[in-house]
């Protein structure tokens, strides 16, 4: 029997199986695996293994490039369905809140401390500078952000900015959404910039702190420090904590790239990226909460003590959720 | 291991091994720079179109609400929808599609690409999030610096912004300076992008009727190796008259064959016989990579 007869038989005997596998894959790719009939679903792994063996054989015996390329593509496509994602979205969701998120945040504790210290450093420095010389205020707070809250404003005007809702109560959901998307974007940037060895992240954190410190110095000057504390607490504990965590996630990747330790740079970066990504999903969720608190809570609740109580209770809850050790379901 | 000289849509240096649990190496081909850029442009267009559509819908409903005397809450709702829609499209378009079973956005699908974990394990959603959050520094930051640099009238600030553009371009151009074409995001996520061409099974060029009498001598059939044979296969499948003439001329010259038949007939006869000889060689464990391989 000539080799060409063998080649012909090889192809004739298997071609129908390949075509069937291809048809099943087409449905699975276009719709979803669930669109397949039971019969097709059962046939998929069998046909996949058949195609793999055809590929091995073809690589060894055939020089028909089209055939080998076709089988390589077919096997690769089938592989990703046969060994694809197993967990359902619901299970993933549960695992995220139960374990992945707090685990990631806990493992970032060193970076979190550094990140928090940088922000506090910025705040203290700016506070001292502005308290001694009010002209520093403009250097820390850009005009559009201050929106009238500067050293020209009277104590009465400043007090109003703490208690009056913008446009008398309407527009709150827009305001909340705006705050959320804006803050989330800033913290995502803060995280991503960590890749540049963490330097821009550190600068962003210090900068954020200076604005805080400058405002405090201004309101302190007018005897409104306690009231500003309440105004900031209600949403700020969640928001600032989220920004600190975003900074921490950024530092983690920056650190892994510069000091990979005993792993290769690539492995270290990948491990850091995984942890940091989970932390960042969490940060976005936290900022969503902060946006709601800032947009609604801060405008509707005007009692100073209530504001303090809500803000610090939330902070305690976050801390408990992240850092209190718990028993693992999986042993 | 797959032989380094298998010629396909991917050259050997672009192949990355992925051994299935059954022990077969799928040897996936990395996506080329062109495919990556192409897929990205398609995705960008889709995102921009989605944004325009969102804005138009929002604008029309806003006009509709105010015309019908709808209250402020209606306008506000419209504003919220726009803000959230913008945020979701900007940050989650890539993540949602790549976390799906196809592990590819529409742009990637159009070019037959998909995201794969470098370790060969399953692609996790964390990886997808990590690789796409880094677009912040790879795409959006350079873009905002660029816009700032162009609109800024103060020359000092503009210069600073151009400096910023140069700085972040390091991240943007990262994939062009490593052999795996990893983006910064790919590096952190432990992924790479591969091309899995979706093609139909083509006909075999050889008709498989037994060869009765050979037109060619043994030396003539031994002139080339697998690489040349598979290049010839592509030439025959494309069947471009100019290429056929050129290739036929070269081969005739090389093997010193001046027999009858037009270019296509000559080439397919030669292909058929040379392949028969080489495939017989394969069965005896002889694989000649190319004409230099003796």
HADDOCK unambig.tbl for C-alpha pairs under 7 A between the chains (distance, minus, plus):
assign (segid A and resid 3 and name CA) (segid B and resid 276 and name CA) 6.76 0.50 0.50
assign (segid A and resid 3 and name CA) (segid B and resid 279 and name CA) 6.91 0.50 0.50
assign (segid A and resid 3 and name CA) (segid B and resid 280 and name CA) 6.12 0.50 0.50
assign (segid A and resid 4 and name CA) (segid B and resid 208 and name CA) 5.51 0.50 0.50
assign (segid A and resid 4 and name CA) (segid B and resid 276 and name CA) 6.50 0.50 0.50
assign (segid A and resid 5 and name CA) (segid B and resid 208 and name CA) 6.23 0.50 0.50
assign (segid A and resid 8 and name CA) (segid B and resid 208 and name CA) 6.52 0.50 0.50
assign (segid A and resid 29 and name CA) (segid B and resid 102 and name CA) 6.73 0.50 0.50
assign (segid A and resid 52 and name CA) (segid B and resid 24 and name CA) 7.00 0.50 0.50
assign (segid A and resid 60 and name CA) (segid B and resid 282 and name CA) 6.88 0.50 0.50
assign (segid A and resid 61 and name CA) (segid B and resid 279 and name CA) 6.20 0.50 0.50
assign (segid A and resid 61 and name CA) (segid B and resid 282 and name CA) 5.90 0.50 0.50
assign (segid A and resid 61 and name CA) (segid B and resid 283 and name CA) 6.49 0.50 0.50
assign (segid A and resid 62 and name CA) (segid B and resid 279 and name CA) 6.31 0.50 0.50
assign (segid A and resid 63 and name CA) (segid B and resid 275 and name CA) 6.93 0.50 0.50
assign (segid A and resid 63 and name CA) (segid B and resid 279 and name CA) 6.72 0.50 0.50
assign (segid A and resid 65 and name CA) (segid B and resid 8 and name CA) 6.90 0.50 0.50
assign (segid A and resid 65 and name CA) (segid B and resid 230 and name CA) 6.18 0.50 0.50
assign (segid A and resid 66 and name CA) (segid B and resid 202 and name CA) 6.71 0.50 0.50
assign (segid A and resid 67 and name CA) (segid B and resid 201 and name CA) 6.79 0.50 0.50
assign (segid A and resid 69 and name CA) (segid B and resid 8 and name CA) 6.56 0.50 0.50
assign (segid A and resid 70 and name CA) (segid B and resid 199 and name CA) 6.27 0.50 0.50
assign (segid A and resid 70 and name CA) (segid B and resid 200 and name CA) 6.97 0.50 0.50
assign (segid A and resid 70 and name CA) (segid B and resid 201 and name CA) 6.04 0.50 0.50
assign (segid A and resid 72 and name CA) (segid B and resid 26 and name CA) 6.39 0.50 0.50
assign (segid A and resid 73 and name CA) (segid B and resid 196 and name CA) 5.52 0.50 0.50
assign (segid A and resid 73 and name CA) (segid B and resid 197 and name CA) 5.91 0.50 0.50
assign (segid A and resid 73 and name CA) (segid B and resid 198 and name CA) 6.40 0.50 0.50
assign (segid A and resid 76 and name CA) (segid B and resid 26 and name CA) 6.34 0.50 0.50
assign (segid A and resid 84 and name CA) (segid B and resid 122 and name CA) 6.57 0.50 0.50
assign (segid A and resid 85 and name CA) (segid B and resid 122 and name CA) 6.82 0.50 0.50
assign (segid A and resid 171 and name CA) (segid B and resid 76 and name CA) 6.07 0.50 0.50
assign (segid A and resid 173 and name CA) (segid B and resid 80 and name CA) 6.88 0.50 0.50
assign (segid A and resid 174 and name CA) (segid B and resid 76 and name CA) 5.88 0.50 0.50
assign (segid A and resid 174 and name CA) (segid B and resid 79 and name CA) 6.26 0.50 0.50
assign (segid A and resid 174 and name CA) (segid B and resid 80 and name CA) 5.13 0.50 0.50
assign (segid A and resid 177 and name CA) (segid B and resid 80 and name CA) 6.17 0.50 0.50
assign (segid A and resid 177 and name CA) (segid B and resid 83 and name CA) 6.85 0.50 0.50
assign (segid A and resid 177 and name CA) (segid B and resid 84 and name CA) 7.00 0.50 0.50
assign (segid A and resid 178 and name CA) (segid B and resid 83 and name CA) 6.74 0.50 0.50
assign (segid A and resid 181 and name CA) (segid B and resid 87 and name CA) 6.28 0.50 0.50
assign (segid A and resid 189 and name CA) (segid B and resid 136 and name CA) 5.89 0.50 0.50
assign (segid A and resid 192 and name CA) (segid B and resid 133 and name CA) 6.75 0.50 0.50
assign (segid A and resid 192 and name CA) (segid B and resid 134 and name CA) 5.31 0.50 0.50
assign (segid A and resid 192 and name CA) (segid B and resid 136 and name CA) 6.20 0.50 0.50
assign (segid A and resid 192 and name CA) (segid B and resid 137 and name CA) 5.99 0.50 0.50
assign (segid A and resid 193 and name CA) (segid B and resid 137 and name CA) 6.39 0.50 0.50
assign (segid A and resid 266 and name CA) (segid B and resid 187 and name CA) 6.72 0.50 0.50
assign (segid A and resid 269 and name CA) (segid B and resid 187 and name CA) 6.88 0.50 0.50
assign (segid A and resid 269 and name CA) (segid B and resid 188 and name CA) 5.13 0.50 0.50
assign (segid A and resid 270 and name CA) (segid B and resid 187 and name CA) 6.49 0.50 0.50
assign (segid A and resid 270 and name CA) (segid B and resid 188 and name CA) 4.44 0.50 0.50
assign (segid A and resid 270 and name CA) (segid B and resid 189 and name CA) 5.22 0.50 0.50
assign (segid A and resid 270 and name CA) (segid B and resid 190 and name CA) 5.08 0.50 0.50
assign (segid A and resid 273 and name CA) (segid B and resid 130 and name CA) 5.95 0.50 0.50
assign (segid A and resid 273 and name CA) (segid B and resid 188 and name CA) 4.74 0.50 0.50
assign (segid A and resid 273 and name CA) (segid B and resid 189 and name CA) 5.62 0.50 0.50
assign (segid A and resid 274 and name CA) (segid B and resid 126 and name CA) 5.65 0.50 0.50
assign (segid A and resid 274 and name CA) (segid B and resid 127 and name CA) 6.04 0.50 0.50
assign (segid A and resid 274 and name CA) (segid B and resid 130 and name CA) 6.59 0.50 0.50
assign (segid A and resid 274 and name CA) (segid B and resid 189 and name CA) 6.37 0.50 0.50
assign (segid A and resid 277 and name CA) (segid B and resid 126 and name CA) 5.73 0.50 0.50
assign (segid A and resid 277 and name CA) (segid B and resid 129 and name CA) 5.96 0.50 0.50
assign (segid A and resid 277 and name CA) (segid B and resid 130 and name CA) 4.91 0.50 0.50
assign (segid A and resid 278 and name CA) (segid B and resid 126 and name CA) 6.10 0.50 0.50
